[in-house]
Amino acid sequence: MQPFLFSKTLLMRHIKSLLICSLLSAGIATAQTNKPNKDSRDVNAEHGMINIDEKKGVHTSNPDAQWYPEASFGLFIHWGLSSVKNLDISWPMIPGRALVNKALDSAELLRVVREKDFNLNGKPPAITPNEYWAMAKSFNPQHYDPDKWIKAAKEAGFKYAVLTTRHHEGFAMWPSEYGDFSTKNYMGGKDLIKPFVDACRKYGLKVGLYYSPPNWYFDRDNMTFIYGRAYQKNPSLPQVDGDLNPRTTKLSGDALQKHQQAYGEMVRGQIKELMTRYGKIDLLWFDGKAPIPNGGTVITQEEIRQMQPGIVMNPRMHGTGDFITFERNPPTQDPGNIWAEFCNTWTTSWANSNTIPFRAGGFVLAQLAACKAWGVNYLLGVGPTADGVFPDQVYTNMKLVQDWMTINKRSIEKATRLPAGEIASVPATANGNYRYLFAVREFKGDGKYDADMLPAKDTTITLQVNTKPKSVKLLGQEGKTLQYSYSSNQLSVTVPASVRTTLVDVIAVEL
């Protein structure tokens, strides 16, 4: 299995935004060493706080699950109480990231705790955990219409959708019989999961449900609400409660054991509800495990498959699963013959799509192309408003993807990695006797927005292939003639700046 190669210029410009190659074929190896960036550190720290330890596993052989490796494109919908105040989901109640790299002396530490200045910006956090949870009283989406969401997603080329049923915040988006923090207690029993499932079935998208075993509301009397890594530099930081005051009590002995037992029963019971109330569920997206003894086995994969035989699961609860997940940071090498997924946000927030600019279409489609070149699904995240609607920007950007897919979907749908022995200088896929080369746009530095896009320039793209091309065309611009040469099993294609778009331009090579 051969990886694609980026040119040196593209590699430097896209190191944080595209899938990058760390291996060369034909026996030539190269080491690609990247220092951990902020996203990497944040992801690792967040995963530590929710007990994620995922490893490669063997995927299910159930016939109903074999759609997954060919799905290519999924929509990740994060929604919950945070939408009431246009916040990102769950994490705003956890301050302290500024303390990760700064060790405070005792006097400064006392001041920070007294003034709740955990973000070191001279003011307390924008929201405390108790203030966050109080948003449940205001959360009542009157214009919730997932039919409109999924119809637009279908037209844009998404093949599956994943909705948060409960995030770390603890609020269950269905009337759960477990715990006291769900739509049953605050919305008269309104079920926000069923209309989503029905819409997915109506438009033919595979149904995915996100579920977080960590539940900060349920654990509110037993955990600290400061960013975990802050304690590494400042071990004297106190444990803090839901008002961000130093915690004066903590569960222990029989009370702790009783709490942990109830925690496990809550997680187990809620997962069983999700697996039995809505008919066939295609994908279960876990995000961590309960912080209790044996928290990853309160319900086993075997038990889940008894309820949903054809389901696909990630490994974030059980340690191994049907596919591995890369979050915010793409893989740095071809993951090989395993099922894999890269999830990222369409803005810079998982849940707030209302006020944050969307990343450039050329950036997002480049990530899709790079994922597809390595056989990795791309799960792209958006968030509805508190009223249950997608902001206009979501539909605008879906229409952009739809228009691109109308021309270029043959390079994505049913396409595969390049055959062994074939190497391209850009992300590339194969479909029968066609090869598709993705000419991606370049951005300034770490830029991700249209304003960061560099001017197009004449580009030469190469493909090592042992069959002489029959034709070389730019999809959507078949009238444009592309100059190319073929010698010693190498195709060289010249793509003039004059034919480039602001998105990803796809060159179809017919062999």
LUMNUNU-709197 format. One record per residue (C-alpha): residue number from 1; chain; x, y, z. Coordinates in nm, 4 decimals. Example, Ala and Ser with C-alpha at 12.3 -4.5 7.8 and 13.67 -1.06 7.14 Angstrom:
PT  pos  unit        px        py        pz
PT    1     A    1.2300   -0.4500    0.7800
PT    2     A    1.3670   -0.1060    0.7140
***
This chain:
PT  pos  unit        px        py        pz
PT    1     A    0.0000    0.0000    0.0000
PT    2     A    0.1707    0.3169   -0.1165
PT    3     A    0.1190    0.6640    0.0309
PT    4     A    0.0795    0.9815   -0.1706
PT    5     A    0.3532    1.2438   -0.1359
PT    6     A    0.3206    1.6190   -0.0991
PT    7     A    0.5700    1.8487   -0.2615
PT    8     A    0.8042    2.0189   -0.0169
PT    9     A    0.6223    2.3510   -0.0519
PT   10     A    0.2815    2.1976    0.0135
PT   11     A    0.4155    1.9998    0.3057
PT   12     A    0.5443    2.3124    0.4779
PT   13     A    0.2304    2.5132    0.4123
PT   14     A   -0.0177    2.2454    0.5074
PT   15     A    0.1593    2.0593    0.7865
PT   16     A   -0.1187    2.1426    1.0328
PT   17     A   -0.4115    2.1233    0.7972
PT   18     A   -0.3643    1.8300    0.5636
PT   19     A   -0.2741    1.4674    0.6040
PT   20     A    0.1022    1.4548    0.5612
PT   21     A    0.3258    1.1780    0.4524
PT   22     A    0.5992    1.0386    0.6732
PT   23     A    0.7002    0.7400    0.4647
PT   24     A    0.8299    0.7045    0.1116
PT   25     A    0.7766    0.3954   -0.0958
PT   26     A    1.0181    0.1796   -0.2944
PT   27     A    1.2335    0.1161    0.0086
PT   28     A    1.3193    0.4830    0.0671
PT   29     A    1.2197    0.5900    0.4190
PT   30     A    1.2051    0.9402    0.5588
PT   31     A    1.1255    1.0591    0.9098
PT   32     A    0.8683    1.3347    0.9485
PT   33     A    0.9087    1.4747    1.2988
PT   34     A    0.6512    1.7241    1.4207
PT   35     A    0.6603    1.9028    1.7543
PT   36     A    0.3245    1.8726    1.9313
PT   37     A    0.1135    2.1768    1.8419
PT   38     A   -0.1469    2.3421    2.0633
PT   39     A   -0.4259    2.1304    1.9175
PT   40     A   -0.2288    1.8141    1.9908
PT   41     A   -0.1643    1.9166    2.3492
PT   42     A   -0.5253    2.0180    2.4041
PT   43     A   -0.6604    1.6976    2.2534
PT   44     A   -0.4279    1.4832    2.4614
PT   45     A   -0.5159    1.6733    2.7797
PT   46     A   -0.8897    1.6556    2.7148
PT   47     A   -0.8657    1.2860    2.6354
PT   48     A   -0.6812    1.2346    2.9637
PT   49     A   -0.9618    1.4041    3.1542
PT   50     A   -1.2253    1.1742    3.0007
PT   51     A   -1.0174    0.8548    3.0217
PT   52     A   -0.9583    0.7830    2.6532
PT   53     A   -0.7035    0.5141    2.5708
PT   54     A   -0.7820    0.3839    2.2248
PT   55     A   -0.5950    0.1201    2.0303
PT   56     A   -0.6293   -0.0408    1.6928
PT   57     A   -0.8758   -0.3250    1.6845
PT   58     A   -1.0319   -0.5745    1.4481
PT   59     A   -1.3481   -0.4436    1.2874
PT   60     A   -1.6747   -0.6318    1.2808
PT   61     A   -1.7459   -0.8629    0.9881
PT   62     A   -2.1243   -0.8177    1.0103
PT   63     A   -2.2572   -0.7490    0.6575
PT   64     A   -2.4625   -0.4530    0.7790
PT   65     A   -2.1471   -0.2755    0.8954
PT   66     A   -1.9457   -0.2935    0.5749
PT   67     A   -2.0712    0.0465    0.4578
PT   68     A   -1.8281    0.2189    0.6912
PT   69     A   -1.4925    0.2072    0.5060
PT   70     A   -1.6560    0.3435    0.1904
PT   71     A   -1.8589    0.6175    0.3607
PT   72     A   -1.5923    0.8878    0.3125
PT   73     A   -1.7899    1.1837    0.4489
PT   74     A   -1.9851    1.2242    0.7725
PT   75     A   -2.1552    1.5143    0.9482
PT   76     A   -2.0809    1.5549    1.3199
PT   77     A   -2.3564    1.7484    1.4996
PT   78     A   -2.2683    1.8698    1.8503
PT   79     A   -2.5697    2.0071    2.0318
PT   80     A   -2.6629    2.0609    2.3926
PT   81     A   -2.7163    2.3188    2.6657
PT   82     A   -2.4187    2.5252    2.5476
PT   83     A   -2.6225    2.6448    2.2499
PT   84     A   -2.8307    2.8636    2.4857
PT   85     A   -2.5352    3.1034    2.5154
PT   86     A   -2.3565    3.0184    2.1890
PT   87     A   -2.0737    2.8416    2.3712
PT   88     A   -1.8640    2.5462    2.2731
PT   89     A   -1.9961    2.2292    2.4308
PT   90     A   -1.9023    2.1238    2.7887
PT   91     A   -1.5436    2.2505    2.7999
PT   92     A   -1.6231    2.6184    2.8807
PT   93     A   -1.7082    2.5059    3.2360
PT   94     A   -1.3482    2.3834    3.2788
PT   95     A   -1.1076    2.6797    3.3229
PT   96     A   -0.7332    2.6634    3.3796
PT   97     A   -0.5645    2.6144    3.0436
PT   98     A   -0.3505    2.9225    3.1125
PT   99     A   -0.2051    2.7448    3.4155
PT  100     A   -0.0654    2.4593    3.2109
PT  101     A    0.2698    2.6268    3.1420
PT  102     A    0.2937    2.8629    3.4387
PT  103     A    0.3947    2.7604    3.7894
PT  104     A    0.2533    3.0094    4.0403
PT  105     A    0.4168    3.1017    4.3710
PT  106     A    0.2077    3.0585    4.6845
PT  107     A    0.0889    3.4202    4.6980
PT  108     A   -0.0187    3.4233    4.3348
PT  109     A   -0.1864    3.0855    4.3748
PT  110     A   -0.3905    3.2162    4.6677
PT  111     A   -0.4963    3.5190    4.4621
PT  112     A   -0.5953    3.3063    4.1632
PT  113     A   -0.8106    3.0816    4.3812
PT  114     A   -0.9654    3.3715    4.5738
PT  115     A   -1.0551    3.5654    4.2584
PT  116     A   -1.1281    3.2537    4.0508
PT  117     A   -0.8785    3.3901    3.7975
PT  118     A   -0.7852    3.0455    3.6645
PT  119     A   -0.7479    3.1790    3.3101
PT  120     A   -0.4974    3.4466    3.4263
PT  121     A   -0.6790    3.7254    3.2461
PT  122     A   -0.7793    3.9257    3.5498
PT  123     A   -1.1365    3.8037    3.5710
PT  124     A   -1.3301    3.4900    3.6631
PT  125     A   -1.4342    3.2438    3.3902
PT  126     A   -1.7272    3.3367    3.1699
PT  127     A   -1.9335    3.0533    3.3144
PT  128     A   -1.9143    2.8206    3.6125
PT  129     A   -2.0370    2.4609    3.5984
PT  130     A   -2.3511    2.5473    3.7977
PT  131     A   -2.4225    2.8417    3.5682
PT  132     A   -2.3700    2.6140    3.2701
PT  133     A   -2.6153    2.3533    3.3969
PT  134     A   -2.8706    2.6253    3.4764
PT  135     A   -2.9070    2.6732    3.1006
PT  136     A   -3.1237    2.3598    3.1048
PT  137     A   -3.4080    2.5811    3.2266
PT  138     A   -3.3880    2.7861    2.9043
PT  139     A   -3.3138    2.5074    2.6554
PT  140     A   -3.6336    2.4350    2.4630
PT  141     A   -3.5786    2.4266    2.0842
PT  142     A   -3.9096    2.5298    1.9305
PT  143     A   -3.7982    2.5153    1.5659
PT  144     A   -3.6053    2.1888    1.5738
PT  145     A   -3.6226    2.0468    1.2217
PT  146     A   -3.3581    1.7790    1.1594
PT  147     A   -3.5357    1.6931    0.8331
PT  148     A   -3.3983    2.0183    0.6914
PT  149     A   -3.0523    1.9460    0.8296
PT  150     A   -3.0280    1.5982    0.6842
PT  151     A   -3.1812    1.6906    0.3492
PT  152     A   -2.9079    1.9502    0.3015
PT  153     A   -2.6438    1.7038    0.4206
PT  154     A   -2.7652    1.4427    0.1721
PT  155     A   -2.7488    1.6927   -0.1137
PT  156     A   -2.3960    1.7929   -0.0092
PT  157     A   -2.2714    1.4342   -0.0301
PT  158     A   -2.2592    1.3323    0.3355
PT  159     A   -2.3142    0.9598    0.3836
PT  160     A   -2.3670    0.9436    0.7595
PT  161     A   -2.4494    1.1791    1.0436
PT  162     A   -2.3620    1.1599    1.4126
PT  163     A   -2.5645    1.3519    1.6741
PT  164     A   -2.4649    1.4104    2.0362
PT  165     A   -2.7157    1.2319    2.2566
PT  166     A   -2.5273    1.3353    2.5717
PT  167     A   -2.1979    1.5209    2.6012
PT  168     A   -1.9747    1.5547    2.9079
PT  169     A   -2.2104    1.8300    3.0302
PT  170     A   -2.4449    1.5479    3.1364
PT  171     A   -2.7716    1.6577    2.9765
PT  172     A   -2.9428    1.3703    2.7928
PT  173     A   -3.1229    1.4803    2.4769
PT  174     A   -3.3955    1.2201    2.5226
PT  175     A   -3.6300    1.1401    2.8159
PT  176     A   -3.4007    0.9024    3.0004
PT  177     A   -3.5140    0.6901    3.2933
PT  178     A   -3.1631    0.7177    3.4367
PT  179     A   -3.0426    1.0219    3.6290
PT  180     A   -3.2356    1.3457    3.6705
PT  181     A   -3.0855    1.5575    3.3947
PT  182     A   -3.2587    1.4953    3.0628
PT  183     A   -3.5445    1.6222    2.8505
PT  184     A   -3.7712    1.4214    3.0798
PT  185     A   -3.6968    1.6624    3.3636
PT  186     A   -3.6783    1.9898    3.1710
PT  187     A   -3.8757    1.9680    2.8467
PT  188     A   -4.1779    1.7631    2.9374
PT  189     A   -4.0273    1.4476    2.7917
PT  190     A   -3.9592    1.5832    2.4415
PT  191     A   -3.7360    1.3427    2.2510
PT  192     A   -3.4696    1.5156    2.0389
PT  193     A   -3.3140    1.1894    1.9164
PT  194     A   -3.6070    1.0269    1.7366
PT  195     A   -3.6658    1.3078    1.4793
PT  196     A   -3.2954    1.2961    1.3899
PT  197     A   -3.3010    0.9189    1.3437
PT  198     A   -3.6177    0.9440    1.1344
PT  199     A   -3.4628    1.2125    0.9123
PT  200     A   -3.1495    1.0053    0.8517
PT  201     A   -3.3598    0.7078    0.7473
PT  202     A   -3.5772    0.9249    0.5229
PT  203     A   -3.2775    1.0565    0.3252
PT  204     A   -3.0673    0.7415    0.3349
PT  205     A   -2.7878    0.8566    0.5664
PT  206     A   -2.6459    0.6080    0.8119
PT  207     A   -2.7525    0.6857    1.1704
PT  208     A   -2.4789    0.7707    1.4189
PT  209     A   -2.5238    0.8499    1.7869
PT  210     A   -2.2542    1.0151    2.0016
PT  211     A   -2.2576    0.9254    2.3711
PT  212     A   -2.0190    1.0410    2.6430
PT  213     A   -1.9793    0.7998    2.9367
PT  214     A   -1.8116    1.0819    3.1357
PT  215     A   -2.0941    1.2834    3.2932
PT  216     A   -1.9774    1.5926    3.4804
PT  217     A   -2.3245    1.6722    3.6145
PT  218     A   -2.3670    1.3265    3.7633
PT  219     A   -2.0132    1.3474    3.9060
PT  220     A   -2.0438    1.7092    4.0219
PT  221     A   -1.9934    1.6267    4.3922
PT  222     A   -1.6862    1.4171    4.3298
PT  223     A   -1.4670    1.5864    4.0680
PT  224     A   -1.2654    1.9036    4.0233
PT  225     A   -1.3580    2.1541    3.7546
PT  226     A   -1.0107    2.2774    3.6645
PT  227     A   -0.8299    2.1728    3.3491
PT  228     A   -0.6373    1.8569    3.4334
PT  229     A   -0.2930    1.9595    3.3107
PT  230     A   -0.3030    2.2738    3.5270
PT  231     A   -0.2192    2.0538    3.8274
PT  232     A    0.1060    1.9364    3.6701
PT  233     A    0.2667    2.2786    3.7110
PT  234     A    0.0591    2.3725    4.0138
PT  235     A    0.0024    2.0634    4.2296
PT  236     A   -0.1129    2.2827    4.5201
PT  237     A   -0.4171    2.3971    4.3273
PT  238     A   -0.7241    2.2921    4.5235
PT  239     A   -0.9982    2.0714    4.3917
PT  240     A   -1.2883    2.3026    4.3014
PT  241     A   -1.6650    2.2525    4.2994
PT  242     A   -1.9451    2.3585    4.0664
PT  243     A   -1.9082    2.7224    4.1729
PT  244     A   -1.5301    2.7051    4.1249
PT  245     A   -1.4764    2.7354    4.4998
PT  246     A   -1.2285    2.5083    4.6781
PT  247     A   -1.4031    2.1797    4.7415
PT  248     A   -1.4666    2.1207    5.1108
PT  249     A   -1.6052    1.7686    5.0823
PT  250     A   -1.5353    1.4699    4.8629
PT  251     A   -1.7045    1.1342    4.8478
PT  252     A   -1.5294    0.8443    5.0180
PT  253     A   -1.5983    0.5051    5.1657
PT  254     A   -1.9497    0.3691    5.1277
PT  255     A   -2.0765    0.6960    4.9788
PT  256     A   -1.8159    0.6798    4.7009
PT  257     A   -1.8885    0.3132    4.6328
PT  258     A   -2.2611    0.3841    4.6113
PT  259     A   -2.1960    0.6765    4.3758
PT  260     A   -1.9745    0.4667    4.1509
PT  261     A   -2.2327    0.1899    4.1348
PT  262     A   -2.5044    0.4391    4.0408
PT  263     A   -2.2686    0.5923    3.7825
PT  264     A   -2.2169    0.2577    3.6129
PT  265     A   -2.5882    0.1793    3.6180
PT  266     A   -2.6652    0.5187    3.4644
PT  267     A   -2.4179    0.4708    3.1767
PT  268     A   -2.5287    0.1150    3.1138
PT  269     A   -2.8969    0.2043    3.1283
PT  270     A   -2.8689    0.5044    2.8974
PT  271     A   -2.6732    0.3122    2.6350
PT  272     A   -2.9368    0.0378    2.6429
PT  273     A   -3.2075    0.3015    2.5939
PT  274     A   -3.0299    0.4391    2.2879
PT  275     A   -2.9804    0.0924    2.1458
PT  276     A   -3.3426   -0.0208    2.1911
PT  277     A   -3.5698    0.2811    2.1471
PT  278     A   -3.4974    0.3936    1.7912
PT  279     A   -3.4716    0.0895    1.5680
PT  280     A   -3.1538    0.0210    1.3739
PT  281     A   -2.8548    0.2350    1.4732
PT  282     A   -2.5537    0.2162    1.2416
PT  283     A   -2.2794    0.3801    1.4487
PT  284     A   -2.2121    0.4429    1.8175
PT  285     A   -1.9532    0.7146    1.8823
PT  286     A   -1.8201    0.6909    2.2371
PT  287     A   -1.6122    0.9685    2.3946
PT  288     A   -1.4281    0.8350    2.6969
PT  289     A   -1.5227    0.6035    2.9804
PT  290     A   -1.6842    0.6576    3.3162
PT  291     A   -1.4305    0.7561    3.5893
PT  292     A   -1.5130    0.4538    3.8031
PT  293     A   -1.3489    0.1127    3.8492
PT  294     A   -1.3938   -0.0854    3.5272
PT  295     A   -1.5616    0.2168    3.3691
PT  296     A   -1.4976    0.0840    3.0201
PT  297     A   -1.6860   -0.2397    3.0793
PT  298     A   -2.0100   -0.1304    3.2454
PT  299     A   -2.1590   -0.2532    2.9186
PT  300     A   -1.9558   -0.4648    2.6782
PT  301     A   -1.9348   -0.4497    2.3024
PT  302     A   -2.0861   -0.7974    2.2906
PT  303     A   -2.3911   -0.6788    2.4839
PT  304     A   -2.4300   -0.3821    2.2502
PT  305     A   -2.4072   -0.6073    1.9450
PT  306     A   -2.6794   -0.8282    2.0867
PT  307     A   -2.9073   -0.5258    2.0632
PT  308     A   -2.7577   -0.3872    1.7392
PT  309     A   -2.5762   -0.6664    1.5483
PT  310     A   -2.4663   -0.4494    1.2563
PT  311     A   -2.3449   -0.1505    1.4561
PT  312     A   -2.0020    0.0110    1.4190
PT  313     A   -1.8285    0.1426    1.7353
PT  314     A   -1.5196    0.3498    1.7988
PT  315     A   -1.2728    0.2448    2.0711
PT  316     A   -1.2984    0.5404    2.3081
PT  317     A   -1.4941    0.3521    2.5736
PT  318     A   -1.3702   -0.0041    2.5418
PT  319     A   -1.0100    0.0567    2.4331
PT  320     A   -1.0532   -0.1117    2.0961
PT  321     A   -1.3289   -0.0819    1.8395
PT  322     A   -1.4225   -0.1140    1.4753
PT  323     A   -1.2403    0.2050    1.3742
PT  324     A   -0.9876    0.4445    1.5227
PT  325     A   -1.0486    0.8161    1.5569
PT  326     A   -0.8153    1.1063    1.4845
PT  327     A   -0.9401    1.4322    1.6357
PT  328     A   -0.8460    1.7807    1.5108
PT  329     A   -0.4987    1.6543    1.4193
PT  330     A   -0.4881    1.4356    1.1085
PT  331     A   -0.2782    1.1189    1.1025
PT  332     A    0.0815    1.1674    1.0005
PT  333     A    0.1046    0.8464    0.8028
PT  334     A   -0.1193    0.6046    0.6182
PT  335     A   -0.3060    0.4093    0.8915
PT  336     A   -0.3018    0.1009    0.6698
PT  337     A   -0.5716   -0.1609    0.6252
PT  338     A   -0.7845   -0.0586    0.9212
PT  339     A   -1.1009    0.1464    0.9459
PT  340     A   -1.0282    0.5023    1.0503
PT  341     A   -1.1898    0.8427    1.0824
PT  342     A   -1.0657    1.1999    1.1171
PT  343     A   -1.3029    1.4413    1.2936
PT  344     A   -1.2623    1.8165    1.2781
PT  345     A   -1.4735    2.1290    1.3093
PT  346     A   -1.6114    2.3393    1.0239
PT  347     A   -1.5456    2.6470    1.2405
PT  348     A   -1.3108    2.6474    1.5404
PT  349     A   -1.5884    2.5242    1.7710
PT  350     A   -1.7548    2.1851    1.7946
PT  351     A   -2.0938    2.3281    1.8812
PT  352     A   -2.1148    2.6993    1.8043
PT  353     A   -2.1695    2.7538    1.4313
PT  354     A   -2.3635    3.0751    1.4850
PT  355     A   -2.0985    3.3429    1.5370
PT  356     A   -1.7626    3.1903    1.4370
PT  357     A   -1.6363    3.2134    1.0764
PT  358     A   -1.6292    2.8960    0.8721
PT  359     A   -1.3022    2.7613    0.7414
PT  360     A   -1.2345    2.8143    0.3732
PT  361     A   -1.3998    2.5732    0.1339
PT  362     A   -1.0593    2.5044   -0.0160
PT  363     A   -0.9270    2.4049    0.3267
PT  364     A   -1.2169    2.1750    0.4170
PT  365     A   -1.2256    2.0026    0.0784
PT  366     A   -0.8476    1.9574    0.0921
PT  367     A   -0.8894    1.7708    0.4212
PT  368     A   -1.1617    1.5561    0.2633
PT  369     A   -0.9350    1.4777   -0.0329
PT  370     A   -0.6380    1.3961    0.1882
PT  371     A   -0.8511    1.1699    0.4066
PT  372     A   -0.9899    0.9869    0.1065
PT  373     A   -0.6402    0.9351   -0.0347
PT  374     A   -0.5587    0.7315    0.2759
PT  375     A   -0.8921    0.5521    0.3072
PT  376     A   -0.9931    0.7584    0.6116
PT  377     A   -1.3467    0.8898    0.6652
PT  378     A   -1.3839    1.2638    0.7287
PT  379     A   -1.6327    1.3588    1.0023
PT  380     A   -1.6969    1.7332    0.9817
PT  381     A   -1.8490    1.9138    1.2794
PT  382     A   -2.1230    2.1770    1.3033
PT  383     A   -2.3649    2.2904    1.5746
PT  384     A   -2.7306    2.4009    1.5763
PT  385     A   -2.8653    2.7002    1.7690
PT  386     A   -3.0609    2.6709    2.0924
PT  387     A   -3.3785    2.7000    1.8851
PT  388     A   -3.2857    2.3856    1.6923
PT  389     A   -3.1881    2.5337    1.3583
PT  390     A   -2.8686    2.5373    1.1588
PT  391     A   -2.7357    2.8917    1.1086
PT  392     A   -2.7457    3.0181    0.7503
PT  393     A   -2.3672    2.9750    0.7252
PT  394     A   -2.4071    2.5991    0.7601
PT  395     A   -2.6366    2.5805    0.4578
PT  396     A   -2.4186    2.8224    0.2597
PT  397     A   -2.1147    2.6030    0.3136
PT  398     A   -2.3096    2.2832    0.2493
PT  399     A   -2.4185    2.4318   -0.0860
PT  400     A   -2.0534    2.5037   -0.1667
PT  401     A   -1.9674    2.1384   -0.0967
PT  402     A   -2.2726    2.0239   -0.2935
PT  403     A   -2.1655    2.2221   -0.6007
PT  404     A   -1.8126    2.0813   -0.5746
PT  405     A   -1.9455    1.7274   -0.5355
PT  406     A   -2.1691    1.7671   -0.8410
PT  407     A   -1.8532    1.7977   -1.0492
PT  408     A   -1.6015    1.5923   -0.8537
PT  409     A   -1.7844    1.3227   -0.6570
PT  410     A   -1.6446    1.0453   -0.8766
PT  411     A   -1.3058    1.1185   -0.7192
PT  412     A   -1.4515    1.0554   -0.3705
PT  413     A   -1.7470    0.8182   -0.3895
PT  414     A   -1.6436    0.4575   -0.4466
PT  415     A   -1.2849    0.5717   -0.4986
PT  416     A   -0.9954    0.3966   -0.3222
PT  417     A   -0.6303    0.4479   -0.2425
PT  418     A   -0.3883    0.4360   -0.5324
PT  419     A   -0.2826    0.0813   -0.6192
PT  420     A    0.0484   -0.0420   -0.4846
PT  421     A    0.3404    0.1026   -0.6791
PT  422     A    0.1619    0.4207   -0.7817
PT  423     A    0.2719    0.7431   -0.6148
PT  424     A    0.1427    1.0972   -0.6585
PT  425     A    0.2876    1.4302   -0.5478
PT  426     A   -0.0563    1.5331   -0.4185
PT  427     A   -0.3468    1.3458   -0.2577
PT  428     A   -0.4853    1.1024   -0.5139
PT  429     A   -0.7471    0.8286   -0.5487
PT  430     A   -0.8301    0.5507   -0.7943
PT  431     A   -1.1560    0.4318   -0.9453
PT  432     A   -1.1288    0.1614   -1.2095
PT  433     A   -0.9006    0.2807   -1.4894
PT  434     A   -0.9152    0.6404   -1.3615
PT  435     A   -0.6790    0.8186   -1.1267
PT  436     A   -0.7827    1.1440   -0.9585
PT  437     A   -0.5208    1.3973   -0.8549
PT  438     A   -0.6263    1.6674   -0.6078
PT  439     A   -0.4689    2.0081   -0.6655
PT  440     A   -0.5136    2.1804   -0.3294
PT  441     A   -0.4781    2.5519   -0.2604
PT  442     A   -0.2062    2.6938   -0.0411
PT  443     A   -0.2609    2.9177    0.2621
PT  444     A   -0.0407    3.1600    0.4527
PT  445     A    0.1238    2.9982    0.7532
PT  446     A   -0.1412    2.8215    0.9570
PT  447     A   -0.4227    2.9963    0.7703
PT  448     A   -0.7577    2.8244    0.7256
PT  449     A   -0.9751    3.1030    0.5879
PT  450     A   -1.0349    3.2495    0.2431
PT  451     A   -0.8424    3.5647    0.3386
PT  452     A   -0.5364    3.3469    0.4103
PT  453     A   -0.5354    3.1842    0.0664
PT  454     A   -0.2254    3.2531   -0.1410
PT  455     A   -0.2571    3.3461   -0.5081
PT  456     A   -0.2762    3.0505   -0.7445
PT  457     A    0.0337    2.9711   -0.9458
PT  458     A    0.1297    2.7342   -1.2229
PT  459     A    0.1743    2.3889   -1.0708
PT  460     A    0.3272    2.0639   -1.1899
PT  461     A    0.1788    1.7447   -1.0468
PT  462     A    0.3337    1.4034   -1.0920
PT  463     A    0.2012    1.0493   -1.0826
PT  464     A    0.4137    0.7369   -1.1026
PT  465     A    0.2069    0.4843   -1.2970
PT  466     A    0.3133    0.2041   -1.5292
PT  467     A    0.0338    0.2600   -1.7831
PT  468     A    0.0392    0.5402   -2.0363
PT  469     A   -0.2499    0.7848   -1.9898
PT  470     A   -0.5267    0.7925   -2.2469
PT  471     A   -0.6457    1.1393   -2.1413
PT  472     A   -0.5811    1.4006   -1.8746
PT  473     A   -0.8658    1.6415   -1.7970
PT  474     A   -0.9659    1.8872   -1.5311
PT  475     A   -1.3072    1.7868   -1.3977
PT  476     A   -1.5650    2.0558   -1.4575
PT  477     A   -1.3436    2.2201   -1.7178
PT  478     A   -1.3218    1.9500   -1.9813
PT  479     A   -1.2726    2.2127   -2.2505
PT  480     A   -0.9453    2.3158   -2.0907
PT  481     A   -0.6437    2.1329   -2.2265
PT  482     A   -0.3852    2.0339   -1.9713
PT  483     A   -0.0320    1.9843   -2.0945
PT  484     A    0.1309    1.6655   -1.9762
PT  485     A    0.4179    1.4336   -2.0517
PT  486     A    0.4765    1.0677   -1.9801
PT  487     A    0.8218    0.9172   -1.9542
PT  488     A    0.9801    0.6350   -1.7557
PT  489     A    0.6484    0.5511   -1.5895
PT  490     A    0.6013    0.9070   -1.4646
PT  491     A    0.3187    1.1353   -1.5651
PT  492     A    0.3819    1.5097   -1.5265
PT  493     A    0.0818    1.7410   -1.5555
PT  494     A    0.0995    2.1193   -1.5763
PT  495     A   -0.1939    2.2969   -1.4126
PT  496     A   -0.1920    2.6677   -1.5035
PT  497     A   -0.2927    2.9234   -1.2430
PT  498     A   -0.5521    3.0523   -1.4893
PT  499     A   -0.7669    2.7387   -1.4543
PT  500     A   -0.7489    2.7105   -1.0749
PT  501     A   -1.0496    2.7709   -0.8534
PT  502     A   -1.0542    2.8661   -0.4854
PT  503     A   -1.1481    2.5085   -0.3967
PT  504     A   -0.9770    2.1782   -0.4747
PT  505     A   -0.9286    2.1164   -0.8466
PT  506     A   -0.9461    1.7534   -0.9547
PT  507     A   -0.7477    1.6132   -1.2459
PT  508     A   -0.8923    1.2983   -1.4005
PT  509     A   -0.6325    1.0702   -1.5554
PT  510     A   -0.7804    0.7976   -1.7770
PT  511     A   -0.5446    0.5030   -1.8259
***
